[in-house]
Amino acid sequence: MIDRLTLAFFFRAPSDFSPKMTQNNINFYRWCPIFSLGITFWIYTNEQMFNNKIEPINSPQAVRKSFHLITNLNFGELQYFQKKILMVLAAYIGLFVLVEMYLRYEKRQRKNEVSF
């Protein structure tokens, strides 16, 4: 009973499905590969998981190190798949920046056009 009442109270009108909603989703989802590749690279550089590097626990209150710091990362010692992920991430960020610059240029050009 409560769930039906809550549904009727909060969702009185259907959502506005318009081209603007689609464009907002496109603008949001184009950032996803950057975050996904960044998190994937971060996971693959986990020393505890892949290199079995573990700090012993001396006391229950001791802070345990995860060895998951960017300062600990030596790019010369990266494994093959880590280098590939890093290259793909760098290429995608470069491509993303170029596309963003082009889209902003096109938007500026359309704004400056004079219609007769």
GIBELHU-V714412 format. One line per field, one symbol per residue. ss: DSSP state (H for helix, E for strand, C for the rest). phi: phi as a letter, one per 20 degrees, with the letter a starting at -180 (. if undefined). psi: psi as a letter, one per 30 degrees, with the letter a starting at -180 (. if undefined). A space follows every 50 residues. Layout:
ss = ???
phi = ???
psi = ???
This chain:
ss = CHHHHHHHHHCCCCCCCCHHHHHHHHHHHCCHHHHHHHHHHHHHCCHHHH CCCCCCCCCCCCCCCCCCCHHHCCHHHCCHHHHHHHHHHHHHHHHHHHHH HHHHHHHHHHHHCCCC
phi = .ffffffffedfdffeecffffffffffffegffffffffffffeffffd dlecefeebfefeeeelddffeedffdffgffffffffffffffffffff fffffffffffefded
psi = eeeeeeeeefieklljjlfeeeeeeeeefffeeeeeeeeeeeefgjeeef ghjkkkjelffkkkkfhhkfffkjffgklefeeeeeeeeeeeeeeeeeee eeeeeeeeeeefkkk.
